[in-house]
Amino acid sequence: MRWLALSARWRGKRVNPQEKTVSLENAPDDVKLAVDLIMLLETHNIAPDTALSALEMVRQDFLRKQREAEKAE
């Protein structure tokens, strides 16, 4: 249910624990991606330490790509 809190947060709403679904149709792309990643990691029972380590690797890779793109401009 963490994705429920995340998707509600972007809209500035408090999460009703009884609410089962939240539409992400109008959510920003980063929120949609975060929800997808959370669901993927939780569905596969990835340990939090493993997920955080992998996400940090991804973060560093994308930061490098961002710097390279900025240099190319």
N, C-alpha and C positions, 0 to 999 in steps of 0.2 A: 504493500500500500504506500510505499515511499513515493512512487510516481504520482499518486494522487495528491500528496502534499506539494510536490514539485510543480505539478501542472496548475494547482490552485494558487501557488505563490506568485506566479507571473501575473496573475490577474488581481493580486492584492486581496484575495479572499481567505477566510479561515476555512479549514477543512472540517466538514461534518463527518465524523467517524462512521455514520450510518450510510453515507453516500458511497455508492459502489463504482460509479463511472463518472469521469469528467471528460468532456470533449476537448480534444487537442487541436481540433480543426483550425482554429484561429490563433493557435499558439505560435510564438516566434520559432524559427527553425532550431535555434540552440536548445530551447526547451523540449521540442520534439525529439531531437537527437539524444538529449540527456535521459529522457523517459525511455527511449528505445534501449539505450545502453544499460540502464538500471534493470530493465526487464530482462535483457539478455543475460546479464551477470547473475541476477537472482534465479532465473530459470535454470541456469546451469550450476547453481550452488557454488559459485566462485567465492572463495574465502575473501573477506575484506582486505587483508594484507596483500593478497595476490592481485586483487582488482586494483587497489591503489598503486601498487608497483607498476602494473601494466599501464594504467592510465597516466602515470608520470612519464613513462617511456613515450607514450603517444603524444603527450603534451610537449615534451622536449623536441620530438621529431617535427611537430607542426610549428613550433616556435622557430626552429631552424629553417623550415621551408618559408615561413613568413619573412624572416630576415633576408633570405636569398631573393625572394620576390621583390622586396623593397630595394635591395641593391641593384636589381636588374632594371628598375624604373628610371 
